[in-house]
Every structure is written in structure tokens, then in C-alpha cells.
Amino acid sequence: MLHFEYATPLPDAWRALTRCRGMGCPLRVYETVDSTNEAAAQWARAGAPAGALVVADHQTAGRGRHRRVWQADPGKNLLFSLVLRPALPLDRISVLPLLAGLAAAQAIDALTTPLSVALKWPNDLYIAGKKTGGILLESSQSGGSAHPPDFIVLGLGINVNQEQFSPELADTATSLLLETGRFIARDALLAEVLYVFETMYASLGDEAATNRLLASYEARMHQRGERVEIRFPGGMGTRQGVLVGVSPLGALRLRTTEGEVLFHAGDVSTRAIKG
């Protein structure tokens, strides 16, 4: 499964599987690629349409936010990237990784009952207190910061059937297999994630619908209601407070002694405060 490279037109069997009108069409599936995000970006620069999907059995240079290395055993996990060309206001784009996380969480939940996926703002999926997935959004913008991006690549990695992790990750990472004791079909999980995300994506132009989705995201937030420390990049300091939720534009809301403060995904990372 997932050992082929498909070019358009999309095979009928995959089209039926995904149930999507746009997400996942057209499709390229690789046995090995350096990074699905990079492969999708190259394809987008060559004219790939919105909804184009790159899936890989293995990544040799997978990465997460802040250029962190993403480790995944070949043939065990779900690694994919979508090309998006949203006609959205710039401030709405920051909501996309949150919706992708919510879509993945809803798709996974049916497979992990009674365990439920929690979402660590802005881009991580957690089960039983351990990370099981991550999201990386990258954009290409030739018209300057005031203009919409030429395209967006939304990458998602889920630890599906991985049986063990390196010693440095063993205490903090997990997989669906380790949590459920069951092997899970990666293509079927991918189809469900795409189906749910496509429905959410279509609602982004509706403010009320988007607010309902963000409320669902808040209900799953890892560390919500807890005291956390916000860390700024490059050792530029920290800020402490209680994690309240997210704003209508996807920023993290932190209640501090000076009042509520908003933080944006590109600026910070969070950690729980012990004790």
C-alpha cells in the first residue's frame, strides 16, 4: 500500500476511496521523498491545482515547526502534504493548521475510542499525553506581505503503526498502534482526514461556522486551563499565564496578571509549568 507514484488523471479507485470533491485530486504517492512539503511546493510552483496531494511512505528529510526533524519509520506512518490556493483574507490563513489538527483529531477518534486526541496549539496532536502527530504550514508569496500567498502547503504527519521510538523520543511520542494495540490502514485514515478537512475548509468563508469549529478546537486543547510558559524564539524571553483558548483568528489566548494577551503561531512555543 502507498508504494506507487500516480500522476493525473487520478485512478478511479483512489477517487472513490477519498470521497473528496477537491482534496486529494490530483495525487502523487512516493515510496521515498525528502519531504512531502518540499515535493508539494515544487509541484505547486509547476502549476499543481488546489487540492493536489503528495503522500510518501518515507521521508528522508521530514521536518516540523522551527525546522525540527520529524522521525518516522518507513512504511509505518501517514505523511502527506496538500497544496492550497485559498481565496481568504490574510488573517484567516492562520486558522488553517488549527482546522487541519481538528480534522485529524476527529478522523482518528473513531479508531482510538475511548482515548481521544488532544490538540496542542498550534500544530501538534496528542494522545494520552504523548505526541502522535504534527502539522506544518508553509506558504510562497511573490507579491509582498500585503498580498495573498501564491500557494500554501499544508503538511501533516501522523504516527500510525510505528512500534517503537528512539530513546530520546520514547517518553514523549506515541502512535495509534501503541495506544490501541491495533494496526490501522493508512489509506483509509488519510481518506477520512481529507474528507473531514475538506468540509471544514469549505466553511472558512462563513464566520459563524468558523467560530463553531474553533470552539471545537478549544474543547480539545492540550493544557487548556493550565498554567503554561510561552517561550519566544532565539532565547528572547518567556511569558507565563493560564492558557484560555484561541482567538477568532487562531491566536493563542493567555491570561496573565496584566490581562489577556494574544500570541501567534509563528512567534512562540509553549510548555507546561510543573508544580
C-alpha positions as CSV (number, residue, x, y, z in Angstrom):
1,M,0.0,0.0,0.0
2,L,1.2,3.5,-0.8
3,H,4.2,2.3,-2.9
4,F,3.5,4.0,-6.2
5,E,3.7,7.4,-7.9
6,Y,0.5,8.4,-9.5
7,A,0.2,11.3,-12.0
8,T,-3.1,12.8,-13.2
9,P,-5.6,11.6,-14.2
10,L,-6.4,10.2,-10.7
11,P,-7.0,6.5,-10.5
12,D,-10.7,5.7,-10.1
13,A,-10.1,3.5,-7.1
14,W,-8.5,6.4,-5.1
15,R,-11.2,8.8,-6.2
16,A,-13.8,6.5,-4.8
17,L,-11.9,6.0,-1.6
18,T,-11.3,9.6,-0.7
19,R,-14.9,10.8,-1.1
20,C,-13.5,14.3,-1.7
21,R,-14.5,16.7,-4.4
22,G,-11.2,18.5,-4.4
23,M,-8.8,17.5,-1.7
24,G,-6.5,14.7,-2.9
25,C,-7.1,15.4,-6.6
26,P,-4.6,15.1,-8.3
27,L,-2.4,12.7,-6.3
28,R,1.2,11.8,-6.2
29,V,2.4,8.9,-4.0
30,Y,6.1,8.2,-3.4
31,E,7.8,5.3,-1.8
32,T,10.6,7.7,-0.6
33,V,10.9,11.5,-0.8
34,D,13.0,14.1,1.1
35,S,10.0,16.0,2.4
36,T,6.3,15.8,1.3
37,N,6.1,19.6,1.9
38,E,9.0,20.3,-0.4
39,A,7.7,17.9,-3.1
40,A,4.3,19.6,-2.9
41,A,5.9,23.0,-3.1
42,Q,7.8,22.1,-6.2
43,W,4.7,20.7,-7.7
44,A,2.7,23.9,-6.8
45,R,5.4,26.1,-8.4
46,A,5.0,24.0,-11.6
47,G,1.2,24.6,-11.5
48,A,-0.4,22.0,-9.3
49,P,-4.0,22.9,-8.6
50,A,-5.6,23.5,-5.3
51,G,-6.2,20.2,-3.6
52,A,-3.2,18.4,-5.1
53,L,-1.8,15.8,-2.7
54,V,1.6,14.3,-2.1
55,V,1.8,11.2,0.1
56,A,5.0,9.4,1.0
57,D,5.8,6.0,2.6
58,H,9.0,7.5,3.9
59,Q,10.7,10.9,4.3
60,T,14.5,11.3,4.4
61,A,14.4,15.0,5.5
62,G,11.0,15.4,7.1
63,R,10.7,18.4,9.3
64,G,8.4,20.1,11.8
65,R,7.9,23.6,13.0
66,H,11.1,25.6,13.8
67,R,12.9,23.2,11.4
68,R,12.8,20.3,13.9
69,V,13.5,16.9,12.4
70,W,10.4,14.6,12.0
71,Q,11.3,10.9,12.7
72,A,9.1,8.2,11.1
73,D,9.9,4.6,10.3
74,P,9.4,3.7,6.6
75,G,6.0,2.1,5.8
76,K,4.5,2.7,9.2
77,N,3.1,6.2,9.3
78,L,0.9,8.7,7.4
79,L,2.9,11.5,5.8
80,F,1.2,13.9,3.4
81,S,1.0,17.5,2.1
82,L,-1.8,19.4,0.4
83,V,-1.5,22.3,-2.0
84,L,-4.0,25.0,-1.1
85,R,-4.7,28.2,-3.0
86,P,-7.2,29.8,-0.6
87,A,-9.2,32.9,-1.6
88,L,-9.1,34.1,2.0
89,P,-8.2,37.3,3.9
90,L,-4.6,37.1,5.0
91,D,-5.6,37.0,8.7
92,R,-7.7,33.9,8.1
93,I,-4.9,31.8,6.9
94,S,-3.6,31.3,10.4
95,V,-6.7,29.3,11.2
96,L,-5.7,26.6,8.6
97,P,-3.3,24.5,10.8
98,L,-5.8,24.5,13.6
99,L,-8.6,23.2,11.3
100,A,-6.2,20.5,10.0
101,G,-5.5,19.4,13.5
102,L,-9.2,19.3,14.3
103,A,-9.9,17.3,11.2
104,A,-7.2,14.8,12.0
105,A,-8.4,14.5,15.6
106,Q,-12.0,13.8,14.6
107,A,-10.8,11.2,12.0
108,I,-8.6,9.5,14.5
109,D,-11.0,9.4,17.4
110,A,-13.2,6.7,15.9
111,L,-10.1,4.5,15.8
112,T,-8.9,5.2,19.3
113,T,-12.1,5.1,21.4
114,P,-12.2,5.6,24.4
115,L,-9.0,7.6,24.0
116,S,-9.4,11.0,22.5
117,V,-7.0,13.2,20.6
118,A,-5.9,16.5,22.2
119,L,-4.6,19.4,20.3
120,K,-1.5,21.3,21.4
121,W,-1.6,24.8,19.9
122,P,-0.7,25.5,17.2
123,N,0.2,22.2,15.4
124,D,0.5,19.0,17.5
125,L,-1.7,16.0,18.1
126,Y,-1.5,14.3,21.5
127,I,-2.9,11.0,22.8
128,A,-2.6,10.0,26.4
129,G,-0.2,13.0,27.0
130,K,2.2,12.0,24.2
131,K,2.7,13.5,20.7
132,T,1.3,11.4,17.9
133,G,1.2,13.9,15.0
134,G,2.1,17.3,13.8
135,I,1.2,19.9,11.2
136,L,3.5,22.2,9.2
137,L,2.1,25.1,7.1
138,E,4.4,26.8,4.6
139,S,3.5,29.5,2.1
140,S,5.0,31.0,-1.0
141,Q,4.4,34.7,-1.5
142,S,5.8,36.6,-4.5
143,G,3.6,39.7,-4.2
144,G,4.7,41.0,-0.8
145,S,3.2,40.6,2.7
146,A,0.1,42.6,1.8
147,H,-0.9,40.2,-0.9
148,P,-2.4,36.7,-0.7
149,P,0.2,33.9,-1.0
150,D,0.7,32.2,-4.4
151,F,0.0,28.9,-2.7
152,I,0.1,27.2,0.7
153,V,1.4,23.8,1.5
154,L,-0.2,22.1,4.5
155,G,1.7,19.1,5.7
156,L,0.6,16.6,8.3
157,G,2.4,13.6,9.8
158,I,0.6,11.0,12.0
159,N,2.4,8.2,13.8
160,V,0.1,5.3,12.8
161,N,1.7,1.9,13.0
162,Q,5.2,2.7,14.5
163,E,6.1,0.2,17.1
164,Q,8.9,1.9,18.9
165,F,10.7,5.3,19.1
166,S,14.3,6.3,19.6
167,P,15.4,6.6,23.3
168,E,15.2,10.5,23.2
169,L,11.5,10.3,22.0
170,A,10.2,7.2,23.8
171,D,8.8,9.2,26.8
172,T,7.2,11.9,24.7
173,A,6.0,10.2,21.4
174,T,3.4,7.6,20.7
175,S,1.5,6.0,17.8
176,L,-2.0,4.8,17.2
177,L,-0.8,1.3,17.2
178,L,0.9,1.7,20.6
179,E,-2.2,3.2,22.1
180,T,-4.8,0.8,20.7
181,G,-2.9,-2.4,20.0
182,R,-4.3,-2.5,16.5
183,F,-2.7,-1.9,13.1
184,I,-4.6,0.8,11.2
185,A,-5.0,1.1,7.4
186,R,-3.2,4.3,6.5
187,D,-5.0,4.9,3.2
188,A,-8.4,4.7,4.9
189,L,-7.3,7.1,7.7
190,L,-5.9,9.5,5.1
191,A,-9.3,9.4,3.2
192,E,-11.2,10.3,6.4
193,V,-8.8,13.1,7.3
194,L,-9.2,14.6,3.8
195,Y,-12.9,14.3,3.9
196,V,-13.3,16.0,7.2
197,F,-10.8,18.7,6.4
198,E,-12.4,19.5,3.1
199,T,-15.8,20.1,4.8
200,M,-14.1,22.4,7.3
201,Y,-12.1,24.2,4.7
202,A,-15.3,25.0,2.7
203,S,-16.8,26.7,5.7
204,L,-13.9,29.2,6.2
205,G,-15.8,31.9,4.4
206,D,-18.6,31.6,7.0
207,E,-17.6,33.4,10.2
208,A,-20.2,31.7,12.4
209,A,-19.2,28.2,11.1
210,T,-15.5,29.0,11.6
211,N,-16.2,30.1,15.2
212,R,-18.0,26.9,15.9
213,L,-15.0,24.9,14.6
214,L,-12.6,27.0,16.7
215,A,-14.9,26.2,19.7
216,S,-14.5,22.5,18.9
217,Y,-10.7,23.1,18.7
218,E,-10.7,24.8,22.1
219,A,-12.6,21.9,23.7
220,R,-9.7,19.6,22.7
221,M,-6.8,21.9,23.6
222,H,-3.9,20.3,25.5
223,Q,-3.1,22.3,28.6
224,R,-6.2,24.5,28.4
225,G,-7.0,26.0,31.8
226,E,-3.4,25.2,32.9
227,R,-0.6,27.5,33.7
228,V,1.9,27.5,30.9
229,E,5.1,29.2,29.8
230,I,5.3,30.9,26.5
231,R,8.8,30.8,25.0
232,F,9.9,33.3,22.3
233,P,12.3,32.1,19.6
234,G,16.0,32.7,19.8
235,G,16.1,32.9,23.6
236,M,14.2,36.2,23.5
237,G,12.4,35.6,26.8
238,T,9.3,33.9,28.2
239,R,5.8,34.8,29.5
240,Q,3.7,32.9,31.9
241,G,-0.1,32.6,32.4
242,V,-3.1,30.5,32.1
243,L,-4.0,29.1,28.6
244,V,-7.5,30.3,27.9
245,G,-8.1,29.2,24.3
246,V,-7.8,30.7,20.8
247,S,-9.0,33.9,19.2
248,P,-11.3,34.1,16.1
249,L,-8.1,34.2,14.0
250,G,-6.4,31.3,15.7
251,A,-4.0,33.2,18.1
252,L,-3.4,31.7,21.5
253,R,-5.1,33.5,24.4
254,L,-3.1,33.7,27.6
255,R,-4.5,35.2,30.8
256,T,-1.7,36.9,32.7
257,T,-1.5,39.1,35.8
258,E,-1.6,42.1,33.4
259,G,-4.7,40.9,31.5
260,E,-5.2,38.7,28.4
261,V,-2.5,38.6,25.8
262,L,-2.6,37.1,22.3
263,F,0.3,35.1,20.7
264,H,0.7,34.0,17.1
265,A,1.9,30.6,15.9
266,G,5.0,31.9,14.2
267,D,6.2,33.6,17.3
268,V,6.2,31.2,20.2
269,S,6.0,27.7,21.6
270,T,4.5,26.6,24.9
271,R,5.3,24.2,27.8
272,A,3.5,23.3,30.9
273,I,4.7,24.7,34.3
274,K,5.3,21.9,36.8
275,G,4.1,22.2,40.3
